[in-house]
Amino acid sequence: MKRIIILSLISTILATSCTLNYHLNKAIKKGYKPAVYDTIRINTVDSFPVIIHDSIVWEKYVTQKDTLIQIRTEYVPKPRYIERFDLKRFNDSLKHIRTIYADSLQNALRTHKTKLKTDLKHQRVVKDKTFTDSMKFMAVSLFLLLMILIFFKVSKYLNIQE
């Protein structure tokens, strides 16, 4: 009696356990991509002579061969601890490369900055010495002088006393 109960308990546990589809769907949600295969059938026609009642008849015989072609390999995602380890190793190698090339990068940045400064100074010097800027100043000052003269002439005719 005890054996029957134990066997029935084990059989109910096995019958109600997780199915293959459950585990496959769970893996697909986590990033598993199964391999894709395609089946191609190749038909070959063979004919051979058969003697029937004193005559030769050619019989057709069709054979099929199946071939599997793998289209895409499967992708199994890495566990989190392996991804963390790979990322840490990658960052450590980047840190090492940065320390190796830090001096050369700083030197390159310094030369680039000094070149930009000299270019800006050169542009300022060239911009200050243009002829059009001095002509603009002359035109504005003449315009203001004419406005003042016109104001005095108009005030003389209108007899505005100051």
FIMIVO-449773 format. One record per residue: residue in three letters; y, z, x of N, C-alpha, C, O in turn. Coordinates in nm, 3 decimals. Layout:
% residues N
NODE  zaza       ny       nz       nx      cay      caz      cax       cy       cz       cx       oy       oz       ox
NODE   Ala        Y        Z        X        Y        Z        X        Y        Z        X        Y        Z        X
...
END
This chain:
% residues 162
NODE  zaza       ny       nz       nx      cay      caz      cax       cy       cz       cx       oy       oz       ox
NODE   Met   -0.120    0.000    0.082    0.000    0.000    0.000    0.127    0.000    0.087    0.225   -0.069    0.057
NODE   Lys    0.120    0.081    0.195    0.235    0.086    0.283    0.257   -0.050    0.351    0.371   -0.093    0.369
NODE   Arg    0.147   -0.116    0.388    0.159   -0.246    0.453    0.221   -0.350    0.360    0.301   -0.432    0.403
NODE   Ile    0.186   -0.346    0.236    0.240   -0.441    0.139    0.389   -0.419    0.123    0.466   -0.515    0.116
NODE   Ile    0.432   -0.295    0.118    0.574   -0.263    0.103    0.650   -0.309    0.228    0.758   -0.367    0.218
NODE   Ile    0.594   -0.282    0.346    0.661   -0.322    0.470    0.667   -0.474    0.480    0.771   -0.529    0.517
NODE   Leu    0.557   -0.542    0.448    0.556   -0.688    0.452    0.652   -0.748    0.350    0.719   -0.847    0.379
NODE   Ser    0.658   -0.690    0.231    0.751   -0.741    0.130    0.896   -0.717    0.173    0.983   -0.800    0.149
NODE   Leu    0.923   -0.603    0.237    1.056   -0.575    0.287    1.096   -0.674    0.398    1.208   -0.724    0.398
NODE   Ile    1.005   -0.700    0.489    1.033   -0.796    0.597    1.052   -0.936    0.540    1.142   -1.008    0.582
NODE   Ser    0.968   -0.975    0.445    0.982   -1.109    0.387    1.112   -1.124    0.309    1.172   -1.232    0.311
NODE   Thr    1.158   -1.020    0.240    1.286   -1.030    0.169    1.402   -1.039    0.269    1.500   -1.110    0.244
NODE   Ile    1.394   -0.967    0.379    1.499   -0.975    0.481    1.504   -1.114    0.541    1.612   -1.171    0.558
NODE   Leu    1.388   -1.170    0.573    1.384   -1.304    0.631    1.426   -1.411    0.530    1.488   -1.510    0.567
NODE   Ala    1.393   -1.390    0.404    1.427   -1.490    0.302    1.576   -1.490    0.270    1.631   -1.592    0.230
NODE   Thr    1.641   -1.376    0.286    1.784   -1.368    0.250    1.875   -1.369    0.372    1.994   -1.341    0.359
NODE   Ser    1.822   -1.401    0.490    1.907   -1.402    0.610    1.994   -1.527    0.611    1.985   -1.612    0.523
NODE   Cys    2.078   -1.536    0.713    2.174   -1.647    0.722    2.100   -1.778    0.747    2.001   -1.784    0.819
NODE   Thr    2.151   -1.882    0.685    2.090   -2.013    0.702    2.151   -2.084    0.822    2.249   -2.038    0.880
NODE   Leu    2.093   -2.195    0.857    2.142   -2.276    0.967    2.280   -2.333    0.933    2.367   -2.339    1.020
NODE   Asn    2.300   -2.374    0.809    2.429   -2.430    0.768    2.541   -2.327    0.781    2.653   -2.361    0.816
NODE   Tyr    2.512   -2.202    0.753    2.612   -2.097    0.764    2.660   -2.086    0.908    2.780   -2.082    0.935
NODE   His    2.565   -2.081    1.001    2.602   -2.067    1.142    2.670   -2.194    1.194    2.762   -2.184    1.276
NODE   Leu    2.627   -2.311    1.149    2.690   -2.436    1.192    2.833   -2.444    1.143    2.922   -2.483    1.218
NODE   Asn    2.857   -2.409    1.017    2.993   -2.411    0.963    3.083   -2.310    1.034    3.201   -2.336    1.059
NODE   Lys    3.027   -2.197    1.067    3.103   -2.094    1.139    3.142   -2.144    1.278    3.254   -2.122    1.323
NODE   Ala    3.049   -2.212    1.346    3.079   -2.265    1.479    3.182   -2.378    1.470    3.268   -2.389    1.558
NODE   Ile    3.176   -2.461    1.368    3.272   -2.570    1.351    3.412   -2.513    1.327    3.510   -2.568    1.376
NODE   Lys    3.422   -2.404    1.253    3.552   -2.340    1.231    3.611   -2.288    1.362    3.733   -2.285    1.378
NODE   Lys    3.525   -2.246    1.455    3.573   -2.193    1.583    3.601   -2.301    1.686    3.651   -2.272    1.794
NODE   Gly    3.568   -2.428    1.654    3.603   -2.537    1.745    3.487   -2.618    1.796    3.507   -2.707    1.879
NODE   Tyr    3.366   -2.593    1.750    3.250   -2.670    1.794    3.256   -2.809    1.732    3.282   -2.825    1.613
NODE   Lys    3.232   -2.910    1.816    3.227   -3.048    1.766    3.091   -3.105    1.802    3.061   -3.125    1.919
NODE   Pro    3.008   -3.131    1.701    2.872   -3.179    1.731    2.874   -3.323    1.782    2.969   -3.399    1.758
NODE   Ala    2.769   -3.359    1.854    2.755   -3.496    1.904    2.726   -3.590    1.789    2.660   -3.552    1.692
NODE   Val    2.774   -3.711    1.801    2.752   -3.811    1.697    2.657   -3.916    1.753    2.680   -3.972    1.860
NODE   Tyr    2.552   -3.941    1.680    2.455   -4.041    1.719    2.451   -4.149    1.612    2.477   -4.123    1.495
NODE   Asp    2.417   -4.269    1.654    2.403   -4.379    1.561    2.270   -4.446    1.588    2.229   -4.458    1.703
NODE   Thr    2.204   -4.491    1.482    2.075   -4.556    1.496    2.093   -4.705    1.471    2.150   -4.746    1.370
NODE   Ile    2.044   -4.784    1.562    2.048   -4.929    1.547    1.904   -4.978    1.539    1.819   -4.940    1.620
NODE   Arg    1.878   -5.061    1.440    1.745   -5.119    1.426    1.748   -5.263    1.474    1.833   -5.342    1.434
NODE   Ile    1.653   -5.295    1.559    1.643   -5.430    1.612    1.518   -5.493    1.554    1.406   -5.445    1.575
NODE   Asn    1.538   -5.602    1.481    1.426   -5.673    1.420    1.383   -5.786    1.512    1.466   -5.865    1.557
NODE   Thr    1.256   -5.794    1.539    1.200   -5.905    1.616    1.096   -5.975    1.532    1.014   -5.911    1.466
NODE   Val    1.099   -6.106    1.535    1.005   -6.186    1.456    0.905   -6.249    1.551    0.941   -6.321    1.644
NODE   Asp    0.780   -6.220    1.527    0.672   -6.281    1.605    0.590   -6.368    1.510    0.570   -6.332    1.393
NODE   Ser    0.545   -6.477    1.558    0.456   -6.561    1.476    0.333   -6.594    1.559    0.342   -6.618    1.680
NODE   Phe    0.221   -6.596    1.495    0.096   -6.623    1.564    0.007   -6.707    1.472    0.016   -6.696    1.349
NODE   Pro   -0.078   -6.788    1.530   -0.163   -6.876    1.447   -0.283   -6.801    1.390   -0.345   -6.717    1.457
NODE   Val   -0.314   -6.834    1.264   -0.430   -6.776    1.197   -0.510   -6.893    1.138   -0.453   -6.984    1.077
NODE   Ile   -0.640   -6.890    1.158   -0.724   -6.998    1.105   -0.775   -6.955    0.968   -0.845   -6.855    0.955
NODE   Ile   -0.737   -7.034    0.864   -0.784   -7.008    0.728   -0.847   -7.139    0.676   -0.778   -7.240    0.666
NODE   His   -0.976   -7.136    0.642   -1.049   -7.251    0.585   -1.026   -7.380    0.665   -0.979   -7.479    0.609
NODE   Asp   -1.054   -7.380    0.784   -1.046   -7.495    0.873   -0.904   -7.547    0.892   -0.886   -7.664    0.926
NODE   Ser   -0.806   -7.465    0.872   -0.666   -7.506    0.898   -0.595   -7.391    0.971   -0.629   -7.274    0.956
NODE   Ile   -0.497   -7.430    1.047   -0.421   -7.331    1.123   -0.292   -7.302    1.047   -0.215   -7.394    1.016
NODE   Val   -0.268   -7.175    1.019   -0.147   -7.131    0.949   -0.074   -7.032    1.040   -0.134   -6.941    1.097
NODE   Trp    0.056   -7.051    1.053    0.137   -6.961    1.134    0.184   -6.845    1.048    0.252   -6.865    0.947
NODE   Glu    0.150   -6.726    1.086    0.190   -6.605    1.015    0.313   -6.544    1.083    0.322   -6.540    1.206
NODE   Lys    0.407   -6.498    1.003    0.523   -6.427    1.056    0.492   -6.279    1.058    0.436   -6.223    0.964
NODE   Tyr    0.530   -6.218    1.168    0.512   -6.074    1.181    0.644   -6.015    1.229    0.690   -6.047    1.338
NODE   Val    0.707   -5.928    1.146    0.837   -5.869    1.177    0.815   -5.727    1.227    0.749   -5.646    1.163
NODE   Thr    0.873   -5.699    1.344    0.865   -5.563    1.397    1.007   -5.507    1.408    1.103   -5.581    1.432
NODE   Gln    1.018   -5.379    1.389    1.148   -5.311    1.399    1.141   -5.207    1.509    1.044   -5.132    1.520
NODE   Lys    1.246   -5.204    1.589    1.257   -5.103    1.694    1.386   -5.026    1.670    1.492   -5.085    1.650
NODE   Asp    1.376   -4.895    1.674    1.494   -4.809    1.655    1.545   -4.764    1.791    1.468   -4.725    1.879
NODE   Thr    1.676   -4.769    1.807    1.738   -4.716    1.929    1.849   -4.620    1.888    1.922   -4.645    1.792
NODE   Leu    1.861   -4.514    1.960    1.967   -4.417    1.937    2.079   -4.442    2.036    2.056   -4.458    2.156
NODE   Ile    2.202   -4.444    1.984    2.319   -4.461    2.070    2.406   -4.338    2.052    2.443   -4.303    1.940
NODE   Gln    2.438   -4.274    2.162    2.523   -4.156    2.156    2.668   -4.202    2.165    2.710   -4.262    2.264
NODE   Ile    2.745   -4.172    2.060    2.884   -4.217    2.054    2.975   -4.116    2.121    3.060   -4.154    2.201
NODE   Arg    2.960   -3.990    2.090    3.049   -3.888    2.144    2.967   -3.765    2.180    2.878   -3.725    2.105
NODE   Thr    2.996   -3.706    2.293    2.923   -3.587    2.333    2.977   -3.467    2.257    3.089   -3.469    2.205
NODE   Glu    2.898   -3.364    2.252    2.941   -3.246    2.179    3.032   -3.161    2.265    3.023   -3.162    2.388
NODE   Tyr    3.119   -3.087    2.199    3.215   -2.999    2.266    3.188   -2.857    2.220    3.197   -2.826    2.101
NODE   Val    3.155   -2.771    2.312    3.134   -2.630    2.282    3.252   -2.554    2.339    3.272   -2.555    2.460
NODE   Pro    3.331   -2.486    2.254    3.448   -2.414    2.305    3.405   -2.296    2.393    3.299   -2.236    2.373
NODE   Lys    3.490   -2.265    2.490    3.463   -2.153    2.579    3.494   -2.021    2.508    3.583   -2.016    2.423
NODE   Pro    3.423   -1.915    2.544    3.457   -1.784    2.489    3.594   -1.739    2.539    3.645   -1.791    2.639
NODE   Arg    3.650   -1.644    2.470    3.787   -1.600    2.502    3.800   -1.543    2.642    3.899   -1.567    2.710
NODE   Tyr    3.701   -1.466    2.685    3.714   -1.404    2.816    3.710   -1.509    2.928    3.775   -1.491    3.031
NODE   Ile    3.636   -1.618    2.908    3.634   -1.724    3.009    3.767   -1.799    3.008    3.818   -1.835    3.114
NODE   Glu    3.824   -1.823    2.888    3.955   -1.890    2.880    4.063   -1.806    2.948    4.147   -1.858    3.020
NODE   Arg    4.059   -1.673    2.925    4.156   -1.585    2.990    4.142   -1.589    3.141    4.241   -1.593    3.214
NODE   Phe    4.017   -1.587    3.189    3.993   -1.591    3.332    4.045   -1.721    3.392    4.109   -1.719    3.498
NODE   Asp    4.018   -1.834    3.326    4.066   -1.964    3.376    4.218   -1.968    3.378    4.277   -2.018    3.474
NODE   Leu    4.281   -1.917    3.273    4.427   -1.916    3.268    4.485   -1.827    3.377    4.585   -1.863    3.440
NODE   Lys    4.423   -1.712    3.401    4.471   -1.622    3.506    4.456   -1.687    3.643    4.547   -1.678    3.725
NODE   Arg    4.343   -1.754    3.667    4.321   -1.822    3.794    4.422   -1.934    3.814    4.472   -1.954    3.924
NODE   Phe    4.451   -2.008    3.708    4.550   -2.116    3.714    4.689   -2.061    3.746    4.759   -2.115    3.831
NODE   Asn    4.728   -1.952    3.678    4.859   -1.892    3.704    4.868   -1.836    3.846    4.972   -1.846    3.910
NODE   Asp    4.759   -1.777    3.895    4.759   -1.727    4.032    4.776   -1.841    4.132    4.848   -1.826    4.232
NODE   Ser    4.712   -1.954    4.107    4.727   -2.067    4.200    4.870   -2.121    4.194    4.925   -2.161    4.296
NODE   Leu    4.930   -2.123    4.074    5.070   -2.166    4.064    5.162   -2.072    4.139    5.257   -2.116    4.205
NODE   Lys    5.135   -1.942    4.130    5.217   -1.843    4.201    5.206   -1.864    4.351    5.305   -1.853    4.423
NODE   His    5.087   -1.893    4.398    5.066   -1.918    4.540    5.141   -2.044    4.585    5.204   -2.044    4.691
NODE   Ile    5.134   -2.148    4.507    5.204   -2.272    4.541    5.355   -2.249    4.540    5.427   -2.303    4.625
NODE   Arg    5.404   -2.170    4.445    5.548   -2.141    4.441    5.593   -2.067    4.566    5.700   -2.096    4.619
NODE   Thr    5.513   -1.972    4.614    5.552   -1.901    4.735    5.549   -1.992    4.856    5.631   -1.976    4.947
NODE   Ile    5.458   -2.087    4.860    5.452   -2.180    4.973    5.576   -2.267    4.978    5.636   -2.286    5.083
NODE   Tyr    5.614   -2.322    4.862    5.723   -2.418    4.859    5.858   -2.358    4.820    5.953   -2.432    4.794
NODE   Ala    5.868   -2.226    4.815    5.993   -2.163    4.773    6.106   -2.195    4.869    6.217   -2.227    4.826
NODE   Asp    6.079   -2.188    4.997    6.185   -2.215    5.096    6.234   -2.358    5.087    6.354   -2.383    5.090
NODE   Ser    6.143   -2.452    5.077    6.185   -2.592    5.072    6.260   -2.620    4.941    6.354   -2.699    4.940
NODE   Leu    6.218   -2.558    4.832    6.288   -2.578    4.705    6.428   -2.518    4.709    6.523   -2.579    4.660
NODE   Gln    6.440   -2.400    4.767    6.573   -2.337    4.776    6.665   -2.421    4.863    6.783   -2.437    4.832
NODE   Asn    6.613   -2.474    4.970    6.692   -2.559    5.057    6.736   -2.685    4.983    6.851   -2.729    4.995
NODE   Ala    6.645   -2.744    4.908    6.678   -2.865    4.833    6.784   -2.835    4.728    6.876   -2.915    4.707
NODE   Leu    6.773   -2.719    4.661    6.873   -2.682    4.561    7.010   -2.659    4.625    7.112   -2.700    4.570
NODE   Arg    7.011   -2.594    4.741    7.139   -2.570    4.810    7.206   -2.702    4.846    7.326   -2.719    4.822
NODE   Thr    7.131   -2.793    4.903    7.191   -2.921    4.942    7.238   -2.998    4.820    7.341   -3.065    4.824
NODE   His    7.163   -2.989    4.712    7.204   -3.059    4.589    7.334   -3.000    4.534    7.423   -3.073    4.490
NODE   Lys    7.344   -2.866    4.536    7.465   -2.801    4.485    7.587   -2.836    4.571    7.694   -2.863    4.518
NODE   Thr    7.570   -2.834    4.701    7.684   -2.868    4.787    7.724   -3.014    4.770    7.843   -3.046    4.775
NODE   Lys    7.628   -3.100    4.750    7.661   -3.241    4.726    7.738   -3.257    4.596    7.834   -3.334    4.591
NODE   Leu    7.697   -3.184    4.491    7.770   -3.191    4.364    7.912   -3.139    4.379    8.006   -3.197    4.323
NODE   Lys    7.929   -3.030    4.455    8.063   -2.975    4.476    8.153   -3.074    4.548    8.268   -3.093    4.508
NODE   Thr    8.102   -3.136    4.652    8.184   -3.232    4.725    8.216   -3.354    4.640    8.326   -3.409    4.650
NODE   Asp    8.122   -3.395    4.555    8.150   -3.507    4.466    8.261   -3.472    4.367    8.348   -3.554    4.339
NODE   Leu    8.256   -3.349    4.313    8.360   -3.307    4.218    8.496   -3.299    4.286    8.597   -3.341    4.228
NODE   Lys    8.501   -3.246    4.410    8.629   -3.239    4.481    8.683   -3.379    4.507    8.803   -3.403    4.494
NODE   His    8.597   -3.470    4.544    8.639   -3.607    4.568    8.694   -3.671    4.441    8.794   -3.743    4.445
NODE   Gln    8.628   -3.644    4.327    8.676   -3.699    4.200    8.813   -3.641    4.165    8.899   -3.713    4.115
NODE   Arg    8.833   -3.511    4.190    8.962   -3.448    4.159    9.073   -3.508    4.244    9.181   -3.537    4.193
NODE   Val    9.047   -3.526    4.372    9.147   -3.582    4.462    9.182   -3.723    4.419    9.299   -3.759    4.416
NODE   Val    9.084   -3.801    4.386    9.108   -3.938    4.344    9.184   -3.939    4.212    9.273   -4.022    4.193
NODE   Lys    9.150   -3.849    4.121    9.216   -3.847    3.991    9.362   -3.803    4.003    9.446   -3.855    3.930
NODE   Asp    9.394   -3.710    4.092    9.532   -3.662    4.106    9.624   -3.768    4.166    9.744   -3.764    4.140
NODE   Lys    9.574   -3.858    4.242    9.658   -3.954    4.312    9.673   -4.087    4.238    9.715   -4.186    4.299
NODE   Thr    9.639   -4.092    4.112    9.650   -4.220    4.041    9.794   -4.249    4.004    9.873   -4.157    3.980
NODE   Phe    9.828   -4.375    3.998    9.963   -4.420    3.968    9.995   -4.406    3.819   10.110   -4.379    3.782
NODE   Thr    9.896   -4.423    3.735    9.921   -4.416    3.590    9.960   -4.275    3.547   10.040   -4.260    3.455
NODE   Asp    9.905   -4.172    3.613    9.942   -4.036    3.576   10.090   -4.009    3.606   10.160   -3.946    3.527
NODE   Ser   10.136   -4.058    3.720   10.278   -4.037    3.752   10.368   -4.117    3.658   10.476   -4.071    3.622
NODE   Met   10.325   -4.235    3.617   10.403   -4.316    3.523   10.406   -4.250    3.385   10.507   -4.258    3.316
NODE   Lys   10.299   -4.188    3.345   10.297   -4.117    3.216   10.398   -4.003    3.219   10.472   -3.982    3.122
NODE   Phe   10.403   -3.929    3.329   10.498   -3.819    3.341   10.642   -3.871    3.333   10.726   -3.811    3.266
NODE   Met   10.669   -3.982    3.400   10.803   -4.042    3.396   10.838   -4.087    3.255   10.952   -4.069    3.210
NODE   Ala   10.742   -4.146    3.184   10.769   -4.195    3.049   10.797   -4.080    2.954   10.888   -4.090    2.871
NODE   Val   10.724   -3.974    2.965   10.745   -3.857    2.878   10.880   -3.793    2.908   10.952   -3.755    2.816
NODE   Ser   10.913   -3.780    3.034   11.043   -3.718    3.068   11.160   -3.805    3.022   11.260   -3.751    2.974
NODE   Leu   11.151   -3.939    3.034   11.256   -4.028    2.983   11.269   -4.020    2.832   11.379   -4.022    2.777
NODE   Phe   11.154   -4.010    2.763   11.155   -3.998    2.618   11.226   -3.869    2.575   11.307   -3.871    2.482
NODE   Leu   11.197   -3.759    2.642   11.262   -3.633    2.608   11.414   -3.638    2.639   11.494   -3.586    2.561
NODE   Leu   11.452   -3.698    2.747   11.593   -3.713    2.781   11.667   -3.797    2.677   11.779   -3.764    2.638
NODE   Leu   11.604   -3.906    2.632   11.664   -3.989    2.527   11.676   -3.912    2.396   11.776   -3.928    2.326
NODE   Met   11.580   -3.832    2.362   11.585   -3.753    2.239   11.701   -3.652    2.245   11.772   -3.632    2.147
NODE   Ile   11.720   -3.590    2.360   11.830   -3.495    2.375   11.964   -3.567    2.363   12.055   -3.516    2.296
NODE   Leu   11.978   -3.684    2.426   12.104   -3.761    2.417   12.131   -3.805    2.273   12.244   -3.798    2.226
NODE   Ile   12.028   -3.850    2.204   12.045   -3.892    2.064   12.085   -3.774    1.979   12.167   -3.787    1.888
NODE   Phe   12.028   -3.657    2.005   12.063   -3.538    1.928   12.211   -3.502    1.948   12.280   -3.469    1.851
NODE   Phe   12.259   -3.508    2.072   12.401   -3.479    2.096   12.492   -3.581    2.029   12.595   -3.543    1.973
NODE   Lys   12.459   -3.708    2.033   12.541   -3.812    1.968   12.543   -3.792    1.818   12.649   -3.804    1.756
NODE   Val   12.429   -3.762    1.759   12.423   -3.743    1.613   12.500   -3.617    1.576   12.570   -3.617    1.474
NODE   Ser   12.491   -3.512    1.653   12.564   -3.390    1.622   12.717   -3.409    1.636   12.793   -3.345    1.565
NODE   Lys   12.760   -3.498    1.726   12.903   -3.527    1.741   12.955   -3.601    1.618   13.065   -3.573    1.571
NODE   Tyr   12.874   -3.695    1.564   12.917   -3.770    1.447   12.910   -3.683    1.322   12.990   -3.704    1.230
NODE   Leu   12.822   -3.590    1.314   12.812   -3.504    1.196   12.901   -3.381    1.205   12.908   -3.302    1.111
NODE   Asn   12.966   -3.367    1.315   13.057   -3.255    1.340   12.987   -3.119    1.324   13.038   -3.027    1.260
NODE   Ile   12.876   -3.110    1.382   12.804   -2.982    1.380   12.855   -2.905    1.500   12.849   -2.949    1.615
NODE   Gln   12.908   -2.786    1.468   12.964   -2.705    1.574   12.857   -2.608    1.624   12.779   -2.550    1.548
NODE   Glu   12.859   -2.595    1.748   12.758   -2.507    1.806   12.815   -2.374    1.838   12.744   -2.287    1.888
END
